[in-house]
Amino acid sequence: MNFINKNKSKLRLSIFAFAIILFSNCENGETQTVTTKSELVWADEFETDGAPDSNKWTFDIGDGTAQGIPGWGNNELQYYSDRPENIVVKNGMLHITANRETFMGSNYTSAKILTKGLYGTKYGRFEARIKLPWGKGLWPAFWMLGDDSNGTVTWPNIGEIDIMEYRGQQPTITHGSVHGPGYSGATPITKSYELTNDRFDTDFHIFGIEWGENYINYYVDDVLYNQITPADLPEGANWVFNSNQFYIILNMAVGGNFLENPGSNTVFPQTMIVDYVRVYK
């Protein structure tokens, strides 16, 4: 496994030490606002072996049925657990592992952690360095949800920012999307990024967004490949990304509406390895 020295990775901070600039979008000739965030305000470097830091992460446990939403609304096949077989910190990395096994009525297990109730914020740069798995039916993600802790606003009105979603059978392609009222589920505002000389399962890559008032920029390895603004929404749709704080989620689903279910040739176990998660302002 190709691990890099984390101290070296911290040198990336110097890359961000410049002001707001304007970037020309080569695809359509429009101007994009690029705001570079350089002050680190929250991070997990996964330096302590064992369970994820309970001061930073909580778990979703189960298959969603306790919330009345089987598969959390996506017809997923996994049971999320907090067992070390599914999630553990070791060698300075977080490992989220999907297994094919019979457990609590499901045929697959995996894990999902989130900062809900512990950390949330509005605007900033959010990034994670991740090595993805490979195989049909694997759905790892690094994403954010609007804080619905008061229970008065529900999805998709709370907003969802998918920093990285990935179909395991397409190892060169990742996706960045937003969901909100009128542009959710199968019809998000989205764009894909494709590697030309590499695969996401063979090495680590940095997935990030820079989120400010009325824009969200999407990056892979500091390459800006997408900007979403209110102008991209369907006519009359509401931009729900200026008011709420959002919390962070890391998970690996198995099967579901976003992709095909695992096949007989899908090899298990499969692991999503996270080097760090960082938030800058």
DRENMILO-844554 format. One line per field, with one value per residue (C-alpha): residue number from 1; x, y, z. Coordinates in nm, 3 decimals, decimal comma. Layout:
# residues N
k <- c(NUM|...)
east <- c(X|...)
north <- c(Y|...)
up <- c(Z|...)
//
This chain:
# residues 281
k <- c(1|2|3|4|5|6|7|8|9|10|11|12|13|14|15|16|17|18|19|20|21|22|23|24|25|26|27|28|29|30|31|32|33|34|35|36|37|38|39|40|41|42|43|44|45|46|47|48|49|50|51|52|53|54|55|56|57|58|59|60|61|62|63|64|65|66|67|68|69|70|71|72|73|74|75|76|77|78|79|80|81|82|83|84|85|86|87|88|89|90|91|92|93|94|95|96|97|98|99|100|101|102|103|104|105|106|107|108|109|110|111|112|113|114|115|116|117|118|119|120|121|122|123|124|125|126|127|128|129|130|131|132|133|134|135|136|137|138|139|140|141|142|143|144|145|146|147|148|149|150|151|152|153|154|155|156|157|158|159|160|161|162|163|164|165|166|167|168|169|170|171|172|173|174|175|176|177|178|179|180|181|182|183|184|185|186|187|188|189|190|191|192|193|194|195|196|197|198|199|200|201|202|203|204|205|206|207|208|209|210|211|212|213|214|215|216|217|218|219|220|221|222|223|224|225|226|227|228|229|230|231|232|233|234|235|236|237|238|239|240|241|242|243|244|245|246|247|248|249|250|251|252|253|254|255|256|257|258|259|260|261|262|263|264|265|266|267|268|269|270|271|272|273|274|275|276|277|278|279|280|281)
east <- c(0,000|0,137|0,122|0,277|0,423|0,148|0,392|0,464|0,094|0,059|0,287|-0,015|-0,128|0,117|-0,064|-0,373|-0,205|-0,340|-0,645|-0,973|-0,914|-1,127|-1,104|-1,217|-1,429|-1,292|-1,610|-1,852|-1,645|-1,813|-1,617|-1,596|-1,520|-1,248|-1,202|-0,903|-0,939|-0,613|-0,684|-0,731|-1,027|-1,115|-0,944|-0,913|-0,573|-0,669|-0,352|-0,489|-0,553|-0,889|-1,238|-1,289|-1,259|-1,594|-1,536|-1,551|-1,769|-2,092|-2,232|-2,540|-2,625|-2,862|-3,021|-3,235|-3,557|-3,547|-3,587|-3,868|-3,648|-3,514|-3,159|-3,187|-3,406|-3,170|-3,258|-2,908|-2,820|-2,576|-2,618|-2,407|-2,218|-1,955|-1,758|-1,383|-1,462|-1,631|-1,452|-1,118|-0,829|-0,489|-0,153|-0,267|-0,567|-0,940|-1,055|-1,422|-1,473|-1,769|-1,812|-2,035|-2,182|-2,516|-2,563|-2,879|-3,091|-2,867|-2,627|-2,365|-2,212|-2,027|-1,997|-2,108|-1,976|-2,085|-2,008|-2,375|-2,417|-2,040|-1,925|-2,101|-2,024|-2,122|-1,880|-1,516|-1,292|-1,369|-1,132|-1,031|-0,747|-0,894|-0,804|-1,120|-1,212|-1,306|-1,595|-1,951|-2,200|-1,963|-2,072|-1,823|-1,898|-1,767|-2,054|-2,242|-2,598|-2,770|-2,821|-3,177|-3,133|-3,443|-3,655|-3,854|-3,688|-3,643|-3,445|-3,409|-3,500|-3,206|-2,965|-2,704|-2,353|-2,189|-1,818|-1,730|-1,951|-1,814|-1,949|-1,709|-1,747|-1,619|-1,276|-1,169|-1,479|-1,602|-1,903|-1,978|-2,340|-2,590|-2,943|-3,221|-3,593|-3,668|-3,323|-3,280|-3,269|-3,222|-3,211|-2,935|-2,717|-2,404|-2,087|-1,831|-1,452|-1,251|-0,888|-0,701|-0,387|-0,483|-0,761|-0,910|-0,847|-0,473|-0,362|-0,484|-0,656|-0,776|-1,146|-1,266|-1,504|-1,476|-1,816|-1,909|-2,217|-2,396|-2,131|-1,975|-1,652|-1,551|-1,192|-1,001|-0,631|-0,673|-0,812|-1,128|-1,371|-1,711|-1,881|-2,247|-2,439|-2,806|-2,807|-2,766|-3,088|-3,419|-3,638|-3,804|-3,590|-3,452|-3,077|-3,057|-2,682|-2,658|-2,847|-2,775|-2,468|-2,372|-2,211|-1,970|-2,034|-1,808|-1,959|-1,953|-2,289|-2,344|-2,589|-2,876|-3,036|-2,712|-2,552|-2,600|-2,595|-2,282|-2,232|-2,089|-1,750|-1,743|-1,465|-1,519|-1,401|-1,344|-1,205|-1,227|-0,910|-0,913|-0,584|-0,741|-1,043|-0,978|-1,183|-1,038|-1,181)
north <- c(0,000|0,338|0,554|0,903|1,088|1,298|1,576|1,607|1,621|1,913|2,113|2,144|2,429|2,655|2,591|2,765|3,086|3,314|3,536|3,519|3,482|3,442|3,123|3,091|2,781|2,637|2,443|2,732|3,049|3,166|3,302|3,100|3,242|3,047|3,123|2,957|2,865|2,822|2,825|2,476|2,477|2,105|1,780|1,412|1,267|0,918|0,884|0,672|0,305|0,154|0,296|0,638|0,932|0,954|1,326|1,373|1,094|0,913|0,605|0,525|0,168|-0,068|-0,088|0,222|0,047|0,194|0,531|0,395|0,423|0,083|0,131|0,497|0,553|0,414|0,041|-0,036|-0,389|-0,340|-0,337|-0,059|-0,164|-0,019|-0,347|-0,343|-0,586|-0,291|0,016|0,067|0,312|0,154|0,262|0,625|0,553|0,499|0,172|0,127|-0,230|-0,389|-0,762|-1,021|-1,195|-1,272|-1,025|-0,888|-0,996|-0,846|-1,016|-0,741|-0,524|-0,194|0,128|0,490|0,769|1,130|1,445|1,525|1,675|1,712|1,936|2,137|2,455|2,673|2,754|2,656|2,403|2,038|1,770|1,410|1,197|0,859|0,534|0,379|0,012|-0,158|-0,385|-0,386|-0,276|-0,076|0,279|0,474|0,839|1,153|1,396|1,648|1,707|2,016|2,006|1,886|1,850|2,058|1,815|2,084|2,049|1,719|1,597|1,721|2,064|2,049|2,018|1,757|1,813|1,503|1,581|1,237|0,950|0,653|0,347|0,062|-0,082|0,247|0,285|0,594|0,809|1,004|1,232|1,561|1,665|1,869|1,770|2,006|2,064|2,003|1,856|1,544|1,167|1,065|1,429|1,608|1,884|1,683|1,642|1,363|1,368|1,101|1,006|0,948|0,765|0,622|0,456|0,562|0,217|0,206|0,512|0,789|1,097|1,419|1,497|1,840|2,129|2,499|2,624|2,989|3,204|3,101|2,862|2,520|2,430|2,066|1,941|1,619|1,654|2,033|2,024|2,236|2,040|2,180|2,483|2,474|2,798|2,897|2,959|2,584|2,493|2,420|2,725|2,818|2,582|2,702|2,721|2,573|2,610|2,959|2,922|2,591|2,442|2,108|1,802|1,550|1,187|0,900|0,567|0,276|0,145|-0,181|-0,179|0,068|0,305|0,477|0,167|-0,203|-0,458|-0,670|-0,956|-1,301|-1,167|-0,883|-0,967|-0,909|-0,771|-0,429|-0,131|0,246|0,389|0,750|0,922|1,240|1,471|1,846|2,162|2,505|2,854)
up <- c(0,000|-0,104|0,209|0,204|0,500|0,656|0,738|0,369|0,293|0,531|0,303|0,077|0,300|0,121|-0,205|-0,071|0,042|-0,227|-0,255|-0,444|-0,816|-1,124|-1,323|-1,685|-1,744|-2,069|-2,141|-2,169|-2,150|-1,831|-1,536|-1,218|-0,874|-0,696|-0,326|-0,168|0,198|0,391|0,767|0,909|1,151|1,192|1,101|1,173|1,082|1,213|1,418|1,705|1,636|1,720|1,684|1,523|1,764|1,945|1,999|1,623|1,481|1,553|1,377|1,178|1,278|1,096|0,755|0,784|0,881|1,233|1,064|0,847|0,538|0,425|0,298|0,402|0,098|-0,167|-0,158|-0,031|0,076|0,365|0,741|0,892|1,205|1,439|1,456|1,378|1,096|0,926|1,058|1,230|1,248|1,193|1,053|1,048|0,824|0,862|0,704|0,613|0,495|0,319|0,375|0,215|0,520|0,680|0,965|1,128|0,834|0,566|0,327|0,343|0,616|0,608|0,811|0,808|1,033|1,060|1,255|1,322|1,668|1,710|1,427|1,162|0,978|0,685|0,402|0,371|0,202|0,283|0,164|0,225|0,091|0,002|-0,173|-0,313|-0,358|-0,683|-0,777|-0,906|-0,644|-0,421|-0,340|-0,124|-0,055|0,115|0,156|0,371|0,489|0,618|0,994|1,060|1,436|1,516|1,313|1,133|0,791|0,608|0,310|0,040|0,178|0,420|0,125|0,041|-0,096|-0,241|-0,249|-0,385|-0,498|-0,685|-0,862|-0,793|-1,141|-1,292|-1,128|-1,326|-1,265|-0,964|-0,923|-0,746|-0,691|-0,493|-0,392|-0,288|-0,341|-0,708|-0,787|-0,575|-0,593|-0,956|-1,075|-0,880|-1,021|-1,094|-1,296|-1,332|-1,330|-1,510|-1,463|-1,788|-1,672|-1,334|-1,135|-0,804|-0,656|-0,725|-0,526|-0,297|-0,438|-0,275|-0,311|-0,207|-0,239|-0,174|-0,066|-0,041|-0,074|-0,396|-0,526|-0,464|-0,646|-0,692|-0,701|-0,754|-0,665|-0,673|-1,029|-1,042|-1,257|-1,165|-1,017|-0,914|-0,852|-0,820|-1,195|-1,249|-1,066|-1,236|-1,282|-0,955|-0,744|-0,412|-0,337|0,015|0,073|0,224|0,551|0,727|0,883|0,729|0,885|0,728|0,637|0,527|0,430|0,189|0,074|-0,112|-0,401|-0,426|-0,672|-0,772|-0,919|-0,987|-0,707|-0,656|-0,894|-0,844|-0,955|-0,700|-0,456|-0,083|0,151|-0,006|0,184|0,150|0,311|0,436|0,518|0,658|0,655|0,681|0,691|0,611|0,615)
//
